[in-house]
Amino acid sequence: MVAAADYGSIRQAAELLSVQHSILSRSICQFEHRIRVTVFDAQRRVCDTADCFD
């Protein structure tokens, strides 16, 4: 998730980490569900971690 925030994209983070986009995306989604906080705004296709700490 840190790589996605750093690169602003789950797809770019997946490439950097050499994992499939769908696996990383699913992992982030499961994490968000567990902590009940949306970290990644799929509509804007960017990671906006600032909203998590308001």
BAFI-3210 file (N, C-alpha, C; in Angstrom, 3 decimals, decimal comma, padded with zeros to 6 digits):
// residues 54
n [1|2|3|4|5|6|7|8|9|10|11|12|13|14|15|16|17|18|19|20|21|22|23|24|25|26|27|28|29|30|31|32|33|34|35|36|37|38|39|40|41|42|43|44|45|46|47|48|49|50|51|52|53|54]
n.u [000,830|002,003|003,696|001,798|000,712|002,997|003,512|001,103|-000,653|-002,193|-001,689|000,877|002,343|002,014|003,425|006,010|006,422|006,360|004,013|000,697|-001,713|-004,394|-004,198|-002,840|-004,656|-006,928|-005,925|-005,505|-008,144|-009,297|-007,882|-008,743|-011,434|-011,217|-010,133|-011,992|-011,744|-011,409|-008,730|-007,820|-008,976|-010,843|-012,273|-010,950|-008,579|-006,238|-004,080|-004,936|-003,755|-003,954|-006,585|-007,099|-006,172|-007,510]
n.v [-001,187|001,188|001,628|002,088|004,481|006,084|006,091|006,862|005,218|002,102|000,295|001,040|000,596|-002,158|-003,064|-002,187|-003,764|-006,233|-007,814|-009,047|-006,690|-007,071|-008,684|-007,048|-004,928|-006,236|-006,978|-004,477|-003,576|-005,437|-004,800|-002,134|-002,631|-004,072|-002,150|-000,235|002,131|004,127|004,084|004,255|005,974|004,855|006,013|008,367|007,281|007,490|007,382|008,705|009,451|011,390|011,929|009,876|010,516|012,607]
n.w [000,000|000,643|-001,518|-003,506|-002,606|-002,749|-005,512|-006,477|-007,738|-008,049|-010,058|-011,022|-008,695|-008,419|-010,660|-009,961|-007,695|-008,771|-008,873|-009,598|-010,710|-009,944|-007,660|-005,823|-005,696|-004,649|-002,147|-000,957|-000,906|000,858|003,174|003,573|004,084|006,455|008,240|007,997|006,549|003,708|001,637|-000,930|-003,682|-006,064|-008,128|-008,796|-009,362|-007,913|-005,059|-002,067|000,729|002,644|003,400|005,124|007,584|008,727]
ca.u [000,000|002,906|004,151|000,675|000,643|004,178|003,406|-000,203|-001,341|-002,054|-001,085|002,321|002,907|002,054|004,557|007,225|006,552|006,295|002,822|-000,428|-002,529|-005,610|-003,846|-002,563|-005,916|-007,758|-005,319|-005,806|-009,580|-009,527|-007,341|-009,668|-012,637|-010,862|-009,947|-013,160|-011,280|-011,051|-007,409|-007,646|-010,171|-010,800|-012,860|-009,914|-007,451|-005,033|-004,090|-004,933|-003,650|-004,226|-007,936|-007,143|-005,676|-008,255]
ca.v [000,000|002,346|001,864|002,681|005,882|006,767|006,238|007,409|004,280|000,689|-000,384|001,306|-000,084|-003,588|-003,264|-002,014|-004,884|-007,464|-008,598|-008,721|-005,555|-007,551|-009,187|-005,889|-004,213|-007,015|-006,883|-003,139|-003,548|-006,208|-004,002|-001,019|-003,183|-004,452|-000,970|000,621|003,420|004,067|004,669|004,461|006,444|004,222|006,911|009,306|006,435|007,889|007,120|009,957|009,023|012,523|011,788|008,835|011,011|013,810]
ca.w [000,000|000,662|-002,897|-004,229|-002,184|-003,282|-006,964|-006,813|-008,612|-007,695|-011,211|-011,017|-007,528|-008,732|-011,572|-009,179|-006,762|-009,572|-008,544|-010,463|-010,281|-009,275|-006,324|-004,971|-005,534|-003,734|-000,820|-000,438|-000,634|002,085|004,275|003,782|004,708|007,826|009,092|007,752|006,024|002,292|001,411|-002,367|-004,364|-007,383|-009,124|-009,248|-009,707|-007,186|-003,630|-001,307|002,123|003,543|003,911|006,154|008,853|009,128]
c.u [000,876|003,388|003,034|000,533|001,807|004,040|002,067|-001,047|-001,106|-001,362|000,434|002,998|003,027|003,223|005,881|007,495|006,524|005,180|001,706|-001,246|-003,730|-005,327|-003,592|-003,847|-006,826|-007,219|-005,618|-007,278|-009,901|-009,029|-008,275|-010,939|-012,374|-010,749|-011,083|-012,784|-010,931|-009,738|-007,242|-008,966|-010,127|-011,385|-011,812|-008,661|-006,142|-005,180|-003,988|-004,940|-003,970|-005,611|-008,025|-006,819|-006,344|-008,834]
c.v [001,252|002,667|002,508|004,152|006,673|007,055|006,790|006,482|002,848|-000,053|-000,177|000,605|-001,582|-003,904|-003,179|-003,222|-006,243|-008,403|-008,192|-007,588|-006,027|-008,058|-008,033|-005,116|-004,924|-006,926|-005,535|-003,040|-004,294|-005,443|-002,842|-001,495|-003,501|-003,231|000,045|002,051|003,220|004,813|005,051|004,856|005,937|005,120|007,866|008,578|006,913|007,506|008,450|009,605|010,164|012,400|010,785|009,384|012,311|013,663]
c.w [000,000|-000,747|-003,717|-003,869|-002,766|-004,775|-007,408|-007,659|-008,147|-008,833|-011,236|-009,846|-007,795|-009,667|-010,815|-008,280|-007,458|-009,109|-009,496|-009,854|-009,475|-007,861|-005,372|-004,682|-004,527|-002,305|-000,172|-000,067|000,664|003,308|004,607|004,494|006,181|008,735|008,941|007,373|004,558|002,094|-000,052|-002,994|-005,801|-008,475|-009,687|-009,675|-009,090|-005,712|-002,910|000,165|003,082|004,162|005,053|007,538|009,295|010,516]
res [m|v|a|a|a|d|y|g|s|i|r|q|a|a|e|l|l|s|v|q|h|s|i|l|s|r|s|i|c|q|f|e|h|r|i|r|v|t|v|f|d|a|q|r|r|v|c|d|t|a|d|c|f|d]
***
